[in-house]
Amino acid sequence: MATLPNPLPTLAADPSGRSLGLQLPPGILTDATDDGPWHEPLLWYAGQAAAPGAWSALGIPAGRAGLLPVLIEVGDAQGGPEDWELMPGEMSYPGDHDADDVLAGFWEEYAADELEALESEEAEEAEERIRPFGPDWPGLAPMASLTVSPDTRAAEVADSLSGGSRDWFKEPRLALVPARRSADIPAVIGWTGPLNYENDVARLCSVLRSWEDRFGIRVVALSFDTLVVSVAAPPTTQAEAERVAAEHFAFCPDNITQNGPDDLRAYAEQLVGEEVWSFWWD
């Protein structure tokens, strides 16, 4: 995929990042992929768990050097990014995909799977799962109004994850990635969390770009199979949230079918005013 010049090789000779205008703590440069070492580092991450305030202290100046922050989980059973089977060579460029087309394709495939049950005894249950919508893609939700700066919200969410108020990650570390936009971070490192669902995560990143534009999201955290984004313009009504929930169902059906409320309406209730969206793929 198309990328910016990568500042990370500089850190091999200058671990503190002073030549980039940074003051980094001891950390690790990672070039490990599923196919052996990549030709350049994919990311840097700190050697110690992130503390509240680290996102703003390190991430904001890193942005001026062409590096964007993201928290990564190293404390679960899958280990850190060296063990994630990253596949940067398999990723296309997010800008080459249209978010509406990507989501429409997923919706038609997975909503159709649900509605195949219409001729069985589970017909009513299948219809209920995707109500108020049907087999046809309802289209993208309208743009919402920002309640705060997207970068401010991202720092708040990062601090909540680092401080343990959201007990999702055991040991989050601050990482820096040479990405054009926060939405591109998964594709830049070749993240394979949704591998059983979509092999080219750049297609999902095109949706994240659209959410950046419409909902002020930022990619805040990644684990082996989980993505967390901050939301600066969440839906404020049930009707708005149902449109967003349809996008979430297309983006990550497991959020509804395996990891949460079993229908879109109930799932949408949780999105009203919600400042954090998380996605997990089985």
HELIX and SHEET records of a PDB file:
HELIX    1   1 THR A   10  ALA A   13  1                                   4    
HELIX    2   2 ARG A   18  LEU A   20  5                                   3    
HELIX    3   3 ALA A   54  ALA A   54  1                                   1    
HELIX    4   4 TRP A   55  GLY A   59  3                                   5    
HELIX    5   5 ILE A   60  ARG A   64  1                                   5    
HELIX    6   6 PRO A   81  ASP A   83  5                                   3    
HELIX    7   7 PRO A   88  GLU A   90  5                                   3    
HELIX    8   8 PRO A   94  ASP A   96  5                                   3    
HELIX    9   9 ALA A   99  LEU A  115  1                                  17    
HELIX   10  10 GLU A  116  GLU A  119  5                                   4    
HELIX   11  11 ALA A  123  ILE A  130  1                                   8    
HELIX   12  12 PRO A  150  GLY A  163  1                                  14    
HELIX   13  13 SER A  182  ASP A  184  5                                   3    
HELIX   14  14 ILE A  185  ILE A  189  1                                   5    
HELIX   15  15 VAL A  201  PHE A  215  1                                  15    
HELIX   16  16 GLN A  238  PHE A  251  1                                  14    
HELIX   17  17 ASP A  254  THR A  257  1                                   4    
HELIX   18  18 LEU A  264  LEU A  271  1                                   8    
SHEET    1   A 7 GLY A  27  THR A  30  0                                        
SHEET    2   A 7 LEU A  43  ALA A  46 -1                                        
SHEET    3   A 7 PRO A 172  VAL A 177 -1                                        
SHEET    4   A 7 LEU A  68  GLU A  73 -1                                        
SHEET    5   A 7 ILE A 217  LEU A 222  1                                        
SHEET    6   A 7 THR A 226  VAL A 231 -1                                        
SHEET    7   A 7 VAL A 276  TRP A 280 -1                                        
SHEET    1   B 2 ALA A  32  THR A  33  0                                        
SHEET    2   B 2 GLY A  36  PRO A  37 -1                                        
END                                                                             
